[in-house]
Amino acid sequence: MIVTSTQLGANVANINNGINSLKIACDILTGSYDNNANSNTLYVFSPNSGPGTQINIDVNPPLFIPVRNTRTINSIRMQLVDNQNCTVVLNGEPVTTSRIIVV
C-alpha cells in the first residue's frame, strides 16, 4: 500500500527569524538616512539567496555618499547588520568588499 499526503500548517515557517534585509554600515559616512534619521548606512539590501548560502550583491551604479569632514582617514570600520540592527555573525566566513573613495 502506498499513501501520498500533503499537509499545510496553520502558520508560515519563519526560517529567517524575522530578518528580511541586511545593512552595510560604515563609520566614516555622513549624509545618509535610515527612517528619516541620520545614519552611517552605506547600503541596504534583501538577500536573494537562502540561509546558509553565499550572498553576492552588485551595487550598480555605484553609490557616492559623503564622508565625515576629516583631513586624514586612519581607519574605516564596516559592519554588516540585520534589519533589527544586530550584527550578522558570519561564523568565520571571509568577506570581500570594494570601496571607491573620492577626495
Helices and strands as residue ranges (DSSP letters): E 22-26, E 32-34, E 37-39, E 41-45, E 78-82
